């Protein structure tokens, strides 16, 4: 397979028909065999003098020691920082651990890892005002090229707009050896784009939110890459692995082009974040982000089909009556320590207010046929399940210990995590979430199954 010319996407300004100028200020992306061997050349060209290399215990063994040796071979001095937790979490504690050990005059951070390491190092480098390079160890998520860092702050998963990596080095020899559950997580993260792109266009129709056809096309390119490569990933075919990594990077570039995660994160991610928050609060082992996103994608497509059924008789659907005090008690019950921030968001934006809902419902009635057309272009939930199943990946909530009560709560309350219109807010506006909330569990299970 011919390597993609990443220079077409980097450090160039695109004057787009959407009215924005898009750019991705990354200097170098290398996705190929032996990519780590080109790391020293990039460091020397950048005249960096005080490099810190951040790994966890696992990623140090996978690639960190190779990075150490590459730099030593070229007489580049560095300080290694290895996180104590075997599976660290991207939270305040891990940020503090890195900051406690980072050299005061550090002018370059090299992160060696995938999701957690990337989010931590990207955030810290942005706050310190220094450059950052990521050496990827698994094709497991799409944040490598984005300017978004997802961290847990005060028990709540939050997205922060930060800087971008100066360079991305993805050695396909290493990526191909990643555990299959990490490869399938990357696939799940990309398959979620079917839902998030539908959410984004839905919001454009209903709320007038900014939308860019060019950026959407870029994300759809990433989907096409993964769907075509999916049947070869289990065998760790290098070309297929490279296609998956390219898809993940393209998705990250799409986020960089508009400055936030909207092109790559929708209701499927909100469900995933809600599940993760619950697992963390209960000190339970948490499936990988992309694994949960894949499951959330299957669930969201099923819910979109429920929306389509209801749109046919929207005039007969009773609008929800938002009682804020009652809602706050519900939020405290399901969000626990994170409830305060969730309540503060609603007090700031009033997305659930009766006035806001009534206004959106009128637009939904007007745009009903266009919304139905959007939903009709989604793949079937079974098609997503088949791809995930072919990689031995879970595709149903119960396969990762998400019980029916947690599933029900996530459908009703996950939308409160962000002020971002999409499937779940539309379900609320149609009165469907209130129906779910008041149903007993047997009724909910019967509808869901």
GIQUI-V753395 format. One record per helix or strand. SS is the DSSP state (a for helix, b for strand). FROM is the first residue (numbers start at 1). TO is the last residue. If there is no record, write none. Layout:
[[SS,FROM,TO] [SS,FROM,TO]]
//
This chain:
[[a,6,8] [b,14,15] [b,21,22] [b,28,32] [a,35,45] [b,51,55] [a,57,73] [b,78,82] [b,91,91] [a,92,101] [b,108,113] [a,115,128] [b,131,136] [b,148,153] [b,156,161] [b,167,171] [a,172,175] [a,180,191] [a,193,207] [a,213,233] [a,238,258] [a,262,264] [a,267,281] [a,289,311] [a,314,316] [a,324,349] [a,354,366] [a,368,376] [a,381,390] [a,397,400] [a,404,417] [a,423,429] [a,432,438] [a,441,448]]
//
